Amino acid sequence: MILSAGDRGKRFMTPHATAMLHQPKIPSTGERQATELQIKWKEVKAQKQAMINILTTTTGNPAEKIEKVRSSWCGDFE
């Protein structure tokens, strides 16, 4: 997210650097109520959508491309 905020054409990384986007984390479920999990899931989905919206705005790439790149770095369970 921070790297995408730079001016276009002025975003640089060193040759051996890696930029990764991670999935939002859900605390261990344990003995949680179903309604609690539903609320948390909605929050995680909102965070993910906010991240995609910010990256779409700052990079100029479509949401589908951002999601594809994010999915290639982050597995479904990361």
Buried (B, 14 or more C-beta within 10 A) or exposed (E): EEEBEEEEEEEEEEEEEEEEBEBEEEEEEEEEEEEEEEEBEEEBEEEBEEBBEBBBEBBEBEEEEBBEBBEEEEEEEE
